[in-house]
Amino acid sequence: MIISPSVRAISEIMTAHTYGTGTSDPSPSLRDPSVAGLTDGSFVIVWVSEEQDGFGDGVFGQRFDASGNRLGAEFQVNTVTLFSQNQPAVTPTADGGFFVVWTSYDGIYGQKFDADGERVGGEQQISLDSVRQSEADIVSFEDGSIFVAWTADEDIHGRSFSSAGEALSTEFQLNDDSEYSQFGVSLAALDAISFAASWGSNGQLLTRSFETLAGSPNPQAVVVGVANVGSTDTVKIDSNSYFSIGSANFNNGSVSQGQTKFGRVERSGEILGEALGTWNGVSASGLLTSDGELELILDEYHHYYNPSTPIISEPYYGLREVRVSDYAREIAVQDTRFSTQSRIKSDSEMLGDGTFVVAWAAAAGGTQVNFQRFVLNQFPEGELNISGTALTSFMLTAELVDLSDADGIGPLSYQWFRVNGPNSSEAIPEATSSEYLLKSEDVGKRLFVQLSYIDGAGTEELFRSEMTGSVGIFQEGTSGDDRITGGTTNDQLFGLVGSDTLIGMGGNDTLDGGVGDDVLRGTGQLLGGDGNDQLRIESYSDAPWPYFVSFAQGGAGNDTIVGSGSLDGGEGDDNIYAYGGNDTLFGGEGLDQLFGEGGDDILRPGIGQDSLSTGLGADLIAGSGDDLLDDLLLDFTPSDAVIVENATLYGDPLWTFDGTRTKLSSDFSGDGNREFSIYFTGDLSGVEIDVFQSGADVWVGARVLEGTIGDDTITGNLLDNVIRGFAGNDWLHGVGGADAIDGGASNDYLSGGEGDDRLAGGPGEDSLYGDDGNDSLNGGFDNDRIEGGEGDDNIEGGDGDDYLSGGEGDDSLAGGPGEDSLYGDDGNDSLNGGFDNDRIEGGEGDDIIEGGDGNDYLSGGEGDDSLAGGPGEDSLYGDDGNDSLLGGAGGDRLNGGAGNDLVDGGADDDRIEGGEGGDNLVGGEGSDAIWGDAGNDFVNGGEGADHLIGGDGDDTIIGGLSDTDLRDVIYAGEGNDSVNGGYGNDLIFGMEGNDTIAGGAGADDLRGQDGDDVITGSAYSDVIYGNAGNDFVNGGYGSDRINGGTGADRFFHVGVEGHGSDWVQDYSSAEGDVLLFGNEMATRNQFQVNFAHTANSEGERSGDDAVQEAFVIYRPTGQIMWALVDGEGQDSINLKIGDEVFDLLG
């Protein structure tokens, strides 16, 4: 395991503020820093400063470049100084600036700043409600809009604003209604318009996501319980998931300290795995590494005290970081603090160059705001193992496998450790090489080794091996009578010659008596050797048994063996006694006595006239005809069976009773003589026992077992049994064979055991377990629990609310009427919920899942699954694999998950998420919301007013190809996307990447945004914004309004009358804009430019009132091709025909 530090400081601790740092300045009182990384790699820190603004508490800030150097002077954020200003939060904005919000006299206020740190507009009020407002957080989006959330009395409220500061929504409540107070909200943007929020309430960390800046909430979820949760953080993983983090000051009676926990949350509100982590942090901020790992910066507080006496230790404050590299478990790869300044309250932010900055308030002659810059360590790769046997006098060797480090590898150092207990170990003096010889001091201890080196970046990298098993004792006796006692470890003790006593004392021991009459007591492997030995497999309170397989072999001589596991008498007249459990007893040669006691035992008596006691359980007596000849079975029951191996049955067997024993005589030679006999204690004439041939063997046992009208307990045997419970609450167990088990009326428990079994529950609330084999299970009426177990099972729930689990194998599950829960588990399963509202999960394998009628929940799990929701408002999750999802009728929720999925919402208003992979997503009828997410996706909204988001990847997006399609809103997302709005008056955002956008039929609003985009308005009068990049803009048929945005844009006109006259609002020859004419046969002389002012009906002129518009006219038709707003102000108007460019003003 690698336990290297995950961060390395790249700067000294620095002071963020200048106020109070001079020799004559007052001692500053600063707190609550918030830090934001800006788009150019610089960062800004804001904080609260007491009395600096001339009234009370004010908010101040300072900008820094990526190296931590000051940019400009410290500045005051708030304009209004009346009342105190507190609890600031800052976020970067898309234009390179930042936005700060804070609390002022129970209200939330904000101020925007540009990239130079200058105010943009004035201080503005964010909150509207008149209740007490506090604890604001803010998050920004790609288009420059922001969302602010805060505590409003006892609820969480929020509101969104555009990049220009205009309100996009009214103030609304984020949390569900509750009798408990809500507080400590934090935010994270998930994509272009959606975000997630976390907050605390009533000892719980709560969260939910929102699909738009005006709301559209997903279900609220409880992440984890955190007593006294006071602060939270929300960290985006990707557009579909995020971390929710909660911290508190926790008091357990004698220790007051911080407590931080977190969980990974799906956008839908599902908590992925268990909530993780319990660290000492009264607050925490999270960072996402490039590998998708979570880096936590914790504000530590630790305070030991005794309520009845004075404080016995000073409080500890400090900063600590923890890297979590696996979402299913916590891994603290550094357990050291990197600052011990008291009164810590920190914030952290990842910067664009892969470094991050931490800012905190610290006590030092007043309180000040400090910061420090860090870089994430690139962990080495490799594995440190230990080879060798953990016994005294044996050598252990440290073996380093596949070591590599991108930062270089220095000289290697080793250190061996003994483990003294939980979280306690000691370095072994002078054990500093790759090899270590085990000593007596190591007995009972576990060992591990550490390897360290300094890499080329100056970081000490550290590997730690797994621990060995407890070191055991290796000891050999003498030629005399020895007594050797081991420990609780895995020992090897050898008696050699003589009557020895070997005692293992627990552990997976090897005890070998050798020659002589030996006594062996222990666990593990007991070998008597020659002589009349006594072997006992023990159980020790300090070494719980059995945690390994036990084996005892008497060897030659008349031995006595007591234990569990595999017990072998060997030669001689042996007595073998098994404990409870499923044991195997071997008599060997001689007149042996075998006692199975409890459990399902196998008794193999061997040659000789043996006595066998099976005891409780379904036992098997096995052997050849010679092995079993004239053996006596002391307590044979219908749960037991006898197999005579490699025997042929001729004629009918004969049963006789002599008053004490029942004799079974059979002909195995075919000569008419019943030469084989076996004896049973007591009279078996009233018991239905069959003797029959099965393959190469002859079986003896009961095949039909029936209960009564009462509560019966019936255990079958290894044969193919028919078991009938009739009325009553019965317990019926098939054990081995292909059994047919019928519970009858009442609440029954049926277990098939091994073999291909048929189980029928009948009326009543039954529990059916197929166990091993390809089983058929039917619950019948009422609410049943059915588990197929291993094998390819066929399971029918029948009427009632049933629980069905396929287990391993390719199973078929049918829920039937009722609200059923179906789980396919491993294998390629087929699941059908039937009627009502069902929950169906496929598990691993390529599954076929049908929801049937009702509002169903379907989850494919791993594998390439096919899911069909059917009628009703269903939730379908493909999970891992290349899945096919069909929502069917009803407003469905579909999520493809990882893999290349085919998702079709079907009829009505559906919500579709593609997840990872290149997905094919179809909305179908209705007004659908579709997210492509990661991967190169194909998205078709179909009919209706759809909301389509491509997400990451090069996506193909179609609004709808039917003339019944309505207005679609499309966000193409990152990547080079191809978008066609189709029918309807569509709104399309290209977002990042070089996109190809076509509005389709309708009056569309098209926005290319970042990248070199190709935009076509298609039919009707469109509004087109190219935004950033060198764009190609074709207004299409109809008179269009065009804004190319920044960059060298090309405005295309096909040159025919139907194309219309396009208005270009921002033509700029200085930026390299060009008018592109589609008729390559045209000449320069066929164009003229007229200038004139234009105005609307109210007399308001276009553009600058003092500058005329330029009208580019194609003389052969007299049509205005382009109208350039403020075109008179251009030095040139460049027209391109074919390969030639002409200046129409030249």
N, C-alpha and C positions, 0 to 999 in steps of 0.2 A: 504494500500500500504506500502511496506517495503522501507525505505529510508536510510538504514544503509550504512556505508562506505563499499566499495567493496574491499579495500586493507588495510593492516596494516603493518607499518614499523617493521622489525625485526632486524634492525641494525641502528647504528648512521650513519650520513653522513661521508663518508670516502674519502681520497685522493687517486687517482689511481697512481699518479706519485711520484717519489722520487726526480727528478731533480727540483731544485729551492726551496726545502723545508728546506734546512739547513740555519743556521743563517747568513752565509757568502755567500750564493748562490745568483745569480741575480734573480730578480723577473721574474717568468716564464710567457711566453705568449703562452698558449696552447688553442686548439680549436678542433672542429669536431670529438668528440669521436664516436667510433663504437664498439659494444660489441657483442660477440658470445658465446653461451653456448656450451661446448664441450661434447663429448660422455660420459665422466666419471663423469659428474656433475659439473666440474670446469668451469671457464669462462675466457675469455681474453678480454681486452680492448685495443684498439689502438687509437692514436690521433696524431694531428699535433703539433710539438713544434718548436717555432721560434729560429733559430740560434743554436740549440743544437747539430746538426750534423757537425758544423764547417763551413757551407756555408750559407744556407738560411733556409727555412722551411724543417724539416725532419719529418718522420713518426716513432713513438716510440710505445712501447707496454708493457703490464705487465699481467702476468698470475696470477689467484687467484683460491684458492680451493672453494668448495661450501659454505664455511662459510665466505668468503671474506678475507682470509689470503693470503699473497703474496706467490707465488710459484716461486722461483728464483728471479733474479734481473730484473729491468727495462731493456728493450733491444731495439736496433735500428732495424727497419724493413728494410729500404732501404739501399742498399750497395753503390750505386752511389750517391754522395752528390752534384755533379754539378747541378745547377738549384734548384728550390724549389719543394718540394714534398708535395702534398695537397690531400684533399678529400679522406681519406682512407675508406675502407669497408672491413669487415672480415667475414668469414663464417667457420663453423666447417667442418672437413673432416671425412670420414668414419673410418679412421685409428686412430682416437683420436686426430689428430693434427688440424691445421687450415691453411687457405690460406688468404693472405691479398693482396688487389689491391689498387692502388692509381694513382693520376695524376702527371706526371713529364714532364714539358716543353711540353705541348700539346700532350702528349702520355700517354697511360695506361700501367702500369707495375704491376708485381705481384711477390710474394714470398711465397713459401710453407714452413711450419714449422711442425715438428713431434710432438708427444704427450709430449715430454720433452721440447718443445720450441726451439729445434735446427733446423737450416736451413736444408731444403732438396733441394739440388742443389743450383743454383744461382738465382739471380734476373732475371726475364724474361720479354720480351716485349709481351704484350697482343694484343694491337691494331696493325693494319697493314696500314690502310689508312693514307694518309699524311695530311688530314685536321685536324683542331683543335679538340682535344679529351679532355673530362672532365667528372666529375660526374659519376664515375663508381659504379656499384653495382655488387655483386657476390652471387651465390647460388650454393650449392653442392647437390650431389645425392648419393643414397645408394651404388653404385659401386665405389665411390670415385671421379667420374668425376665432373667437375665444369662448370658453364656457367657464363660469364661476359658480362654485357651490359653497355653502356655509351653513352653520348652525343657526336656525331661526327659532328661538325660544326652545322648544323640545323636539323639533323636527329638522330635517335637512332640506334646504331649498336651493334652487339654482336658476340660472338665467344665462342666455347666450347673446353675443354681440358680434357684428360684422367687423371686418378689418378697419372700417371707417368709424367704428364706435357706435353704430346704430343697433338698437335692440332687435334681435332676431326672434325673441320669444318673450313672453311675460314670465314673471317669477312663478315657479311651480315646485311642488313637493317631490323629492326623490324617493323617500322611504314609504313603506306601507304604513297605514295608520296603526298606532301602537299606544298602549298606556304608559310605556317607558320612554325616557328621554333618549334622544339620538344626538351624537356628537362626534367630533374629530374626523371630518370627511376629508378624503383625498381622491384625486382624479388621475386618469390616464386616457389619452386618446388611443383608439383602436384602429380607426381608418379615417377616411375623409370627413365623415359626419357623425361617427358613433364614438362612444366613450364608456368607460367603466368608473364606478365610484365604490369606495369602501368607507365604512364608518363603524362606530361602536355603539352598543346599546345593551343594557342589562346583562353584562358579563359575556357578551357574544360579539364576535367580529362578523359584520354583515356586509353584503356586497350585492350589486346588480349592475347590468350594463344597459345602455340606452342606444337605440338605433338612429336617432336624429338629435340635433341640437335643441329640438323643441320637446323631446321626451321619447315616446315609444319605448317604454321600459320592458325588459325581459324580467322573468320572475326573480324576486329577492331571495337570497340564499344565505344560510348560516355557514360560514367558513369553518370556525372553530370557537370553542369557548375560551375566553381570556378574561379572568377576573379583573374587574376595575379597569378595563381597557380604556385608555385615554388618548392614544394617538394611532394613526394608521398611515399606510402608504400603499399606493397602487402602481404596479410596474407592468407595462405591456410586454408580452412575449411575442405575439404576432396578432394579426387582425382578429383571431378567434379565441385567444386565451390571454390570461394575465395572472400575475401574482397579487394576492391580497394579504397585507401584512398588518398585524395588530400588536400593540405594546401596552404595558401597564406597569404601575408600581405595585408590587405584590407583597403582602405581609402574611407570613405563615405562622406567626406567634413569637418566634425568636429571631427571625431574620426578615429584614425589609430589603427588598431588592427588585430589580426590573424583571419583566417577563415578556419575551417576544415570541410570537407564533405566526405561522403563515400557511397558506394553501394555494394550490394552483387551480384556477377557475376557468371553465369554459365560458365563452360569450353567452351561451344559453342559460348559464346559472349553475351548471353541473360542476360539482367539486371533483377534481380528478385525483383519485386516490385519497389517502388519509391526509388530513391537515398535519403539517410537519413542524418540527422545531420547538424547542423550549430553551431560549437563551436569555442571559441576564441583560436585558435592555429595557429601560423605561420608555424609550422611543427608538425608532429605527427608520432608516431610509434605504431603499433598495436600488440596485443598479443591475442591468442585464448585460452580461458579457457577450462577446461576438460568438461564443459557442452556445448561447442560450442558457447559461448558468446564472444563478442568482447570487449577487454579492450584497451582503447585508452590512451596513454600517450601524453599529449599535451604540446607544448612549447608556453606558453602564452605571448602575448605582447599586451599592452593596453595603448593608448596615446591620451588623450584629448587635443585638441588645437583649436585656432581660427586663421584663416589665416590673419586677419587684425590686430591682436594684438599679443603681446608676448605670449609664451606658458603659459597656465594657470594650467597645472598639469605636474608632472614628469612622465616619462614613467614607466609602471609597467611591470616587467618580472617575470615569475614564471612557476612552473610545476603544472599540474592538471591532474586528471584521471577521465575517464567517462566509466562506464560499460553499454553496450548496450545488453539487454537481449531479445529483440524481433525484428526480422528483418523487421517487418511491421511498426514499430514506434520507436521513440527514447525514452530511459528511462535513465536519468542521476541519478544513484543511489548514487553518491557522487558529491557534488558541492563545494569541498574545495581544496585548493592548498596545496601540501605537501612540497614545497620548494619555497622560495621567493628570491633566489640568482639571481642577474641580469645577463644579457647576456646569457640566457639559450639557449643551443642547445643540445638536448638529443637523446639518443638511448636506446632501452630496449630489453631484451631477456628473454624468459621463460627458466628456468633451469629444469633439469631432476627430481628434488625432489618436483616440484609443486610451488617453489618460483620463483621470477623473480628479475632481477637486472636492475636498471636504471642508466645510466652514462650521465653526462652533463658537459658542460664548464661553469664556473661561474667566475664573477669578484670578486676578493678578493686579493688586493695587486698585481696587474697584473691579469692574468687569469689562472685558474687552472682547472683540470679535476677531478670531484668528482663522487662518486657513492654511491648508497644506495640499500639495499636488502629489498624486500617486500614479503608478502604472501597474497594470495587472501582470503578474508573473506568468510566463509561458512555462507550463509544467513540463518536466521531462517525461519520457515514456520508459517503461521497463517494469520488471517485476523481480522482487527479492524473495527467494525461497530458501528453505533449510532442508538439506538431505541428511540422512543418517537415522539410526535407531535410538530412541530416547530411553536408554538403559545405561546404568553406571558402567564406566570403563569403555564406552563406545564414543566415537568421534562424530561431532556434528559439523557440517560444512555449509557456509553461506554461498548461495549460487545466484548471481545476478544475470538475468535473462533479458536480452534485447534492449540494452540501455541506449537511449538517444536523447539529446538535448539541443534544441536550436540555438541556445546561448553558449554552447560549449561545455566540456566536462573537465573538471580539475582533478587533482589526486584524490583517490578514494580512501575513506577512513571507516573502520568498523568498530562497533561496540556491542557486546552481548549483555543481555539483561535477564535477571530472574524476576518472575511475577510473584508478588507476595499476597495479592488479593485484588479485589476490584479497584481499578484506578490506582494501583500501588505496584511499583516495580523498583528494582535497584540495579545499578550498573555493576557488573562483576569485575572486580579489580583485575587489571592486566589482561582481560579477555578482549583484545583489540585487534585480532587478526581474523581472517576469513574462516579459521577452523577453531573448534573448541572441544576439549576432552571432558566428558561429563564426570563429575565427582560425587562423593557421598553427600556433600552439601546441597546438591541439586535435587535429591530425592524428594518427590512430592511436589516439586515446583515445575511450572511451565516456563519455557524460555523463548525469547525472541532476539533478533539481531537488527541493529540499525546501521545503515550505510549513509554517509554524507560526503558532500564535496561542494566547493564554491564554483559556480558557473561563471561564464565570461562576462555576465552582467553584474556580478558581485553578489548574487543571491545564494544563500546556503540552501542547497537542495537536499531533501532528506527522504530516504526510503525506509520503511519498516516492514519486516516480514510478518507473516502470521505466526501465532504461538505454536510451539510444539505441544504434544500431549504431555501430561504429567510424567516426569522422569521416574522410571521404575528401577527395581533392584534386579541385578543379575547375580545368582549365587549357585554354586555347586556344592554338594555334600561330600562325604568321605566314604570309605569302605565300611564304616560302622553304622550304628543306629543314630541318625541325625534328626534334629528338630530345627527346621528352618521356617522363619516367619517373614512374609513379605510386608508390604505396606498397602495403602489404598490405591496405589498406582498400578500400571500394567507391568507386572513382574514376570521373570522367568526363573523358576526354582527347580533344581535337579537333585534328586536324592541319591542317585547312583546305586551302590550295593548297600544292603542292610535294611532293617525294618524301620523305615523313616516316617517322620510326621512332617508334612508340608502344609502350611496354612497361608492362604493367599491374602486374606484380609480385604478383599474387594479389588476391583480392576479387572481388565481383560488379561488374566494371568495364564501362563503355561506352567502347570505343575506335573512333573514326571517323576513317579516313584522309583522306577527302575526295578531291580531284582530285590525281592523280600516282601514281607507282609506289611504293606504301607497303609498309612492313614492320610488321605488327601482331603482338604477342605478349602473351598474357594469358589471363584467364578472364572469363566473362560473355558480353558481346555484342561481337563484332568485325565491323566494317563497313568493307570495303575501299574502296568508291566506284569512281570511274573510274580506269583504269590497270591495269597488270599487277602485281597485289599478291601479297604473301606473308603468309598468315594462319596462325598457329599457336596453338591453344588449349593452354596450358601447364599443368603441375602444379607447385605450389610446396610445399616442405617445411614452411614456416611458415604456409601457408594451404591446408590440405588440400582437394583437389579430388576429385570435384565435390560441393559442398554447395549448388549451385544449377544451374539449367539453362543449358547453354552453347549459344551460337548464333553461327555464322560465315557471313557472306555476302560473296562476292567482288565482286559488282557487275560492271560492264562491264570487259572486258579478259581476258587469258589469265592466270588466277589459279592459285596453288597453295595449297591449304587442307589443314591437318593438324589433327586434333582429334577431339573426341567430342561427341555431342549432335546438333544439327541443322546440317548443313553444306551450303551452297548456293553453287554456282559462279557462277550468273548467266550473263550473255552471255559468249561467248568459249570458247576451247579450254582447258578447266580440268583440273587434276589434283587429285583429292580423295582423301585418305587418312584413314580412320577408325581410332581406337584400338580396343582391346577394349571391349565393351559393346554395348548395343542402340542403334544409331545410325540416323539417316535422312540419306541422301545425295541431293542434287538436282544433276543435271548442268547443266540449263538448255540453252540453244541452244549449238551448237558441237560439235566433235569432242572429247568428254570421256573421261577415264579415271577410273573409280570403283573404290576398293578398300575393301571392307567389313571385312576382317580378322576378328577374333573377335566373338562376340555374334550376336544375332538382329537382323539389319539389314534395312532397307528401302532399296532402290536404285531411284531414279527418274532414268533417264539423260536424259530430255528429247529434243528434236529433234536429229538428227545421228547419224552412225555412231559409236557409243560402244563402249568396251571395259569390261567389268564383271568384277570379281573379288569373289565373295561371301565367301571365306574360311571360317573355322569358324562353326558355328551354323546355325540354321534360318532362312534368309534368303528374302526376297521381292523379285523383280524386277517392277516394276509400271510401267505406262504404257499409252498408247493404241497402236493399231497403227502410227501414224506415229512415235511416240516410240521403239518397240522395233524398227522395221524395220531389218534388216541389222546389228543390234547383235551383238557377239561376247561370249559368256559363257565366261570363261576356266577356271573350276573348278566347274562345276555338279555337285551331289551329290543323292542321294535326299532329303536334308533340305531342299533348296531347292525353290522353286516360282516359276512365272511366271504372272502374271495380265495378260491383254490386256483392258483395260477397254473396255466399250461396243463389243464385237465379237460377230459371229455366225459360227459355224463351219458351213461347208457341206462335205459329203462327207468323205472320209478324208484325213487329213494324210499327207505323204510325208516319210520319213526317208532321207537319203543321206549317204554318207561318202566324202570325196575323198582319203582317205589321211592327212589332217591334221585336218580339221574335220568335224563332223556338222552337216548342214543340215536344219532343220525348215521345210517349206513347207506353207502352209495357204491355203484359199480363204475369204476373209472377205466377198467381194462376191456370190457365188452365180453367177458367170459361168463357172465351171468352171476358171478359171485360178488357180493357187496363187500369188497375187501377194505374199502376206506370207511373209517368211522371217526366220529368226533362226538364229544359228550357235553351236555348242558346240565347244570344244576337245576333241579326242580322239574315240574311237569309242564311241558309246552304244548300239550294236546289241545288247549283252548286258544292258542295263539295262531293266527294265520301267517305262516312263514312259508315262503316259496323257495324251492331249489330248482335252478334253471341254468341253462347254458347261455353265455353271452360272449360271442367271439371265441377266443381260445381259452376262456376261463369259465369256471363254475361258481355261481353266486348263491349265497344263502342269506335270506332276509325277507322282511315284510315289504310289500309293494303298495298296499291300500291301507290308509290310516284314516279313521273317521272319528269325529268328536261327538258331542251330544248337543242338546238344546241349551246347555249352560256355557260357562266361560271355560274354554279348553285351551291347553297348551300342548301342541303336538310338534314334535321334531321328527323329520323324516330321516332317511339314511342316504347312503351313496347310490341307491338304486333310483330308477324312474318311478317316483311315487305319485299316487293320486291321494290328495289330502283334502278332506271336506270338514269345514268347521261347523256347518249348520248354524242355528241360532246361537246368540250369545257373543260376548266380546272375546274373540279368540286370538291366540298367538300361534301362527302357523309358519313353520320354517322348513324349507325344502332340502337344505344341505346340498347333496350332489345329485347328478342325474337330471333328465328332462322331466320336470315335475309339472303336474296340473293341480293348482291350489285354488280352492273356492272358499271365500270367507263366509258366505251366506249373510244373513241379516245381522245388524248391529255393527258396532265400531271395531273393526278387526285390524290386526297387524299381520301382514303377509310378507315373507322373505323367501325368494326363490333359491338363493345359494348358487352353487355352480351348476352349469348346464343351461340348455335352452328351455326355459320354463314358461308356463301360461298361468297368469294370476288374474283372478276376478274378485273385486272387492264386494260387489253386491250392494244392497241398501245399507246406509250408515256412513259415518265419516271414517274412512279407512286409510291406512298407511300401507303402501305397496312398494317393495324394494326388489328389483329384478336381480341385483348382484351380478355375478359373472354370467356370460352367455348371451345369446340372441333371444331376448325374452319378449313376450306379449303380455301387456298389462292393461287392464280396463278397470277404472275406478267405480263405474256404476253411478248410482244416485248419490246426492249430497256432496259435501266439501271434502275432497280427498287429497292426499299427498302421495305422489307417485314418483319414484326415482328408478331409472332404468339400470344404472350402474354400467359396468363394462359390457361391450358387445353391441350389435346392431339391433336396437330394441324398437318395438311398435307400441306406442303408449296412447291410450284414449282416456281423457278425463271424465267423459260423460257429463251428466247434469251436475250443477253446483259450481261453486267458486273453487277451482282445483289448482294445485301446485304440481307442475310437471317438470321433471329434470331428466334429460336424456343420458347424462354421464358420457363416458367414452364410447366411441363407435359412431356409425352412421345411423342415426335414429330418426323415427317418424313420430311426431307428437301432434295430437289433435285435441284442442281444449274443449270443444263442444259448447253447449249453452252455459252461461255463467261468466263471471269476471275472473278469468284464469290467468295464471302466471306460468309461462313456458320458458324453459332454459335448455337450449340444445347442448351446451357444453362442448367437449371435444368431438371432432368428426364432422362429416358432411351431412348435415341434418335437414329434415323437412319439417316445418312447424306451421300449424294453422290454428289461429286463435278461435275461430268459430264466431259465435254470437257474443254480444256485449263488449264491455271495455276490457281489453286484455293487455298484459305486458309480456312481450316476447323478446328473448335475447338469444341470438344464434350461438354465441361463443366462438371458439376456434373452428376452422374448417370452412368449406364452401357451402353455405346454407341457403335454403329456399324458405322464405318466410312470407306467410299471408296473414294479414290482420283479421280479415273477415269483417262482419258488421261491428259497429261501435267505434268509440274513440280510442284507438289502440296506440301503444308504444312499442316500436319495433327497433331492435338494435342488432346489427349483423355481426359485430365482433370481428375477430381476425378472419381473413380469407376473402375470396371473391364471392360475395353474397348477392342474392336476388330478393328484394323486399317489395311487397305490394300491400299498401295500406287498406284498400277497399273502401266501402262507404264509411263516412264519419270523419271527424277531425283528428287525424292521426299524426303521430310524431315518429319519423323514420330516421335512423342514424346508421349509415353504412359502416362507420369505423374503418379499420385498416382493410386494405385490399381493393381490387377493382370491382366495385359494386354497381348493381342496378337497382334504382329506387323508383317506384311508381306510387304517387300519392293517392290517385283515384279521386272519387267524389268527396267533397268537403274541403274546408280550409285546413290544409296540412302543413306540417313543419318537417322539412327534409334536410339532412346534413350528410353529405357523401363521406366525410372523413378523409383519411389518407388514402391515396391511390387514384387511379384514373377512373372516375365514376360516371355512370349515366343516370341522371336524375330528371324525372318528369313529374311535375306537380299535379298534372291532371286538371280536373274542373275546380272552380272556385278560387278564392284568394289564398295563395300558398306563400310560405316563406321557405326559401331554398338556399342552402349554403354548400358550396362545392368541397370545401376543405382543401387539403394538400393534393397536388397532382393535377394533371391535365383532364379536366372534367367536361362533360357534355350536359348542359343544364337547360331544361325546357320548362317554361312556366305554364304553358297551356292556357286554358280559358281562365278568366278571372284576373284581378289586379294583384299581381305577384310581386314579392320582394326577393331578389336573387343576388347572392354574393358569390363570385367566382373563387375568391381567396387565392391561395398560392397556386402557381402552375399556369400553363398555357391553356386557358379554358375556352369553350364555346358556349355562349349564353344566348338563349332565345326567349324573350319575354312572352311571346305569344299574344293572344288577344287580351285586352284590358289595359288599364293604366298601371304600368309596371314600374318598379324601382329596381334598377340593375346596377350592381357594382362589380367591376371586373377583378379588382384586387391585384396582387402581384402577378407578374408573368405577361407574356404576349397573348392577349385575349382577343377572341372574335365575338362581338356582341351585336345582337339584332333585337331591335325593340319589338317588332311584330310584323309579319308579312301579310296579314289579312286586312281588308279594308274596314273591318270592324274594330281594329286596334285603336286604342285611345292614347292620350298623352303619356309618354314614358319619360322617366327621369333616369339618366344613365351617367354613372361615374366609371370611367374606364380603368382608373387606378394606375399603378406603376407598370412599366413595360411598354413595348411598341404594340399598341392595340389597333384593331380594326373594328370600327363601330358603324352600324347602320340603324338609324332610328326607325325606319320603316314608316308605316302609316301613323297619323296622329301628329299633333303639334308637340314635338319632343324637346326636352332640355338635356343637353349632352355636355359632359365635362371630360376632356381627354386626360387631364392630370399629367403625370410624369411620362416621359418617353416620347418617341417619334410616332405619333398616332395618325391613322387614316380614319376620317370621320365623314359620314354621309348622313344628312338629315332625313332623307327619304321624303315620302309624300306628306306634306304638312308644313305649316309655318313654324319653323324650328328655331330654337335658341342653342347655338353651337359654340363651345368654348374649348379651344385647343389646349390652353395652359402651357406647361413646360414642354420643351422639345420642339423639333422641327416637324410640324404637323402638316398633313394634307387634308383640307377640309372642303367638303362639297355640300352646299345647301340643298341640292336636288330641286324638287318642285316647290312652288309657292314662294312667298316673301319671307325670307329667313333673316335672323339676327346672328352674326358670326363674330366671335372674338378669337383671334389667333393667339393672343397673349405672348409669352416669352418664346423666343426661337425664330428660326428662319422658316416661315410657314408658306405653304401653297394654299390659296383660298379661292375657291370657285363658288360663287354665289348660287349657281344653278339657275333653273328657270324661275322667273319672278324677279321683282325688284327687291334686292336685298340690302341690308344695312351691315356694313363690314367694318371691323376694327382689327387691324393686323397685329397690334401690340408691338413690343420691342423686337428688334431683329430685322433682317433683310427679307421682307415678305414679297410674295408674288401674287398679284390679284388677277385672276383669270376670267376672261369673258369669251364665250364660244363664238360670238360674232353674229348671232341671228337674233331676230326680233323677240322671239319667245323667251330668250335669256333675261330680258328686262334691263333696266338701268340700275346699276349697283351704286350705293352710296358708301364711299370709303371715308371713314371718320378720322383716320390718323395716318394718311399717306405721308411718308417722309423719305425724300431722296437722300437725305444725309445718312439715314440708317440703311440705305441700299434697297428701298422698295422699288418694285417694277410692276408696270401694267403689262399683262401677258395676253395677246390677242390670238384667238384660236384659228382664224382664217389666214393661213400662211400665204395666200395669193394677194393679200392686201398690201398697200404701199404706204409710205410715210405721208405722201401728199393727200391721201384720202382721209386724213384726220385733221381736226382743228380743235382748238381749245377756246371756249368762251368763259368769261368771268362775270359773275353776278352775285348779289346778295340773295339769300333765301330766308324766309321767315314763316312761322306758323300763323294760325288764324289770330293769335293774340299779338302778333307783331314781333315775337321773340326770334332773333336771328340765330342761325346755326353757327356753332363754334365761336370764334372771336368776332365780335360785332363789327370791328374795323377792317376785317379781312374777308374778301369775297371768295366764294366757292369757285372751283375750276370744273368746267363741264367738258369732258372729252367726247367729241361727236364723230361718228363714222359717217362721212359725207354721202357715200352711195345710198344709204338708207335714211340719212338724216336723224338717226337714233342716237340718243345719249348712251354711251357705253358705261362710263363711270362718272360719278359726281364726287369730286374730292373736296371735303369740308376744309375750308381755309387754304385751298389750293393756290390762291394768289400769292401766298407767303412762301412758296417753294422756289428754290433756285432753278430746279429742273423737274420736269415730269417725264420719266423714262418709260417708253413703250417698246416691248419686245415682240417682233414678228419673226417667227422662225428662229434663225440664229442671230439676227441683227437687232440692235438696240438703238432707238432713236430718242433724242430729247425733244419733246413736243414744244418746249419753250426756246429751243436753240435756233 
